[in-house]
Amino acid sequence: MSDTTLKATAAASGASATDRFRTDKTVASGQAVADTERVNTLATELISAVHDVIRRNQVTYEEYNALKAWLISVGEDGEWPLFLDVWIEHVVEEVAGAERKGSKGTIEGPYYVPGAPALPSVSTLPMRDDESGTPLLFQGQVTGVSGEPLSGALLEMWQADDDGLYAQFAPGIPEWNLRGAVETDDEGRFAVLTVQPAPYQIPTDGSCGALISAAGWHPWRPAHLHLKVSAPGHETLTAQLYFRGGEHVEDDVASAVKPELVIDPRPVGDGGNQVTYDLVLDPAS
């Protein structure tokens, strides 16, 4: 893949993620944070924490003005969803999922798109005729915490391709490529044929990339499958599944990897891989 294509993808992804967030989540979030006392508590503690960093590190005016300029550029680049999803969301998810009895979850990330094509329990994710990558059969069962099969559960899947690029956030990729909404069968089972995704860099030509460069960090996420699993009467589970031994599983820039989410595909006769991973949903509170 050419550097030009990768650069174009990075430049466009921030704006796409911001537009998607405004469409899908802004109203719900605004309704959830309506308590004045709660807002006062959180805002005061956040601002106080910044004050402590400034005092403890003797921040200069030059550094303060550099921070202001960077914060402005994050907004101009449309990269607030990227920044928050990469460096903040994993702690929010940790708190939100602390009491979960079923499968472990992790961050959603900025590349989820609702409304993916509906697929039966045994299916193939939409992909190009010449889709590159190792074929992967991903199968399992969705149950409740007591082991009861969840018939008709919805398993939304999305992933990067073999170049580490996402449909709807990179140019030249069909709209729903490697995205689908699979409905489990009467026993809660599913079997989905896809391809193994590649590790990828988060966009580095904008403000988040400038931070990564200035701090001497790396921008890589390990290869992963995204899942959002829902069923009536149960809490929705959002997760990412990573590949054992894969690059950056141990040093994910988004700090989203958990041991329970690392899968170990096994070779099958046709040159592809196969993995079985069951998903357990908590009852709705």
TORMAR-43434 format. One record per residue (C-alpha): residue in one letter; x, y, z. Coordinates in steps of 0.5 Angstrom, whole numbers, plus 2048, in hexadecimal, padded with zeros to 3 digits. Example, Ala and Ser with C-alpha at 12.3 -4.5 7.8 and 13.67 -1.06 7.14 Angstrom:
BEGIN
A8197F7810 S81B7FE80E 
END
This chain:
BEGIN
M800800800 S8038077FE D80580C803 T800811800 T7FA80C801 L7FC80B809 K7FD813809 A7F6814806 T7F380F80B A7F6812811 A7F481980F A7ED81780E S7EC813814 G7EB818819 A7E681C816 S7E2815814 A7E281381C T7E081A81E D7DA81A819 R7D881381B F7D8815823 R7D481B822 T7CF81681E D7CF810823 K7D081282A T7D081A82B V7C981A82D A7C9814832 S7CF817835 G7CC81D836 Q7C681A83A A7CB81683E V7CF81C841 A7C9820843 D7CA82084B T7CD82784D E7D0824853 R7D481E84F V7D682384A N7D982884F T7DD822853 L7E081F84D A7E2826849 T7E5828850 E7E9822851 L7EB82284A I7ED82984A S7F1828851 A7F582284E V7F7827848 H7F982C84D D7FD827851 V80182584B I80382C84A R80582D851 R809827851 N80C82784B Q80D82F84B V80A830844 T80D836841 Y80983B83D E80C838836 E80A831838 Y80383483A N802838833 A80483282F L7FF82E833 K7FA833831 A7FC83382A W7FC82B82A L7F582B82D I7F282F828 S7F582B822 V7F2825825 G7EB828824 E7ED82B81D D7F082481B G7E982181D E7ED81C822 W7EA81D828 P7E7816827 L7ED813826 F7F181682B L7EC814831 D7EA80D82E V7F280B82E W7F480E834 I7EE80F839 E7E980A837 H7EC80483A V7EC807841 V7E4808840 E7E380183D E7E77FE843 V7E2802848 A7DC801844 G7DD7F9844 A7E07F884B E7DA7F484D R7D97F0846 K7D87E9848 G7D87E7840 S7DD7E883B K7E27ED83C G7E17F3837 T7E67F9835 I7E67FF831 E7E180182B G7E6805828 P7E480A822 Y7E380681D Y7DC80381E V7D7804819 P7CF80281B G7CB7FF816 A7D07FA813 P7CC7F480E A7C87EF812 L7CB7E8811 P7C97E1813 S7CC7DD818 V7D17D9813 S7D47DF80F T7D97E280B L7DB7EA80D P7DA7EE807 M7E17EF803 R7E47F07FD D7E57EA7F8 D7EC7EB7F8 E7ED7EC800 S7F47EB802 G7F57E8809 T7F57E180C P7EE7DE80C L7EB7DE814 L7E57DA816 F7E37DD81C Q7DD7D9820 G7DA7D8827 Q7D47D982B V7D17DE82E T7CE7DD835 G7CB7E083C V7CF7DF842 S7CB7D9844 G7CD7D683E E7C77D783A P7C77D7832 L7C57DE830 S7C17DD829 G7C17E3825 A7C77E7828 L7CA7EC824 L7D17EB823 E7D47F281F M7DB7F181C W7E07F6819 Q7E77F6818 A7ED7F8814 D7EF7F580E D7F67F280C D7F97F980B G7F67FB812 L7F180080F Y7E9800810 A7E480180C Q7E080880C F7E780B80F A7EB809809 P7EB80B802 G7E98067FD I7E6801801 P7DF7FE800 E7DA801805 W7D97FB809 N7DF7F7808 L7E17F380E R7DB7F5812 G7D47F1813 A7CF7F0819 V7CE7E881A E7C87E581D T7C97DF821 D7C57D9820 D7C17D5825 E7C67D3829 G7CA7D9829 R7CF7D7824 F7D37DB81F A7D87D981A V7DB7DF816 L7E07DF810 T7E57E5810 V7EC7E680F Q7F17E8814 P7F27EF815 A7F97F3815 P7FC7F781B Y7FB7FE819 Q7FE80581B I7F980A81E P7F9810819 T80081481A D7FF81A815 G7FB81E81A S7FB820821 C7FB81A825 G801818820 A80581E822 L80481C82A I806815828 S80C818825 A80E81D82A A80D818830 G81181282C W80B80D82C H809808827 P803809823 W801802822 R7FB7FD824 P7FB7F6824 A7F77F281F H7F07F1821 L7E97EF820 H7E37F4823 L7DD7F1826 K7D77F4828 V7D27EF82B S7CB7F082D A7C47EC82F P7BE7EE832 G7BE7EE83A H7C67EF83A E7CB7F483A T7CF7F5834 L7D67F3833 T7DB7F7830 A7E27F382F Q7E87F282A L7EB7EC829 Y7F37EC828 F7F77E6825 R7FC7E382A G8047E4828 G8017EA823 E8057F1823 H8047F6828 V7FF7F182C E8047F3832 D8047FA831 D7FE7FD82E V7FE80482D A7F7804830 S7F8800836 A7F27FC834 V7F47F4834 K7F27F0839 P7F57E883A E7ED7E6839 L7ED7E9833 V7F37E682F I7F17E082B D7F57DB828 P7F37D9821 R7F57D281E P7F77D0817 V7F27CC813 G7F37C880D D7F17CE808 G7F77D280A G7F27D680E N7F17D7816 Q7EC7D581A V7EA7D7821 T7E47D6826 Y7E27DB82B D7DC7DB82F L7D97E2832 V7D57E2838 L7D07E8839 D7CE7EB840 P7C77EC842 A7C47F3841 S7C47F7847 
END
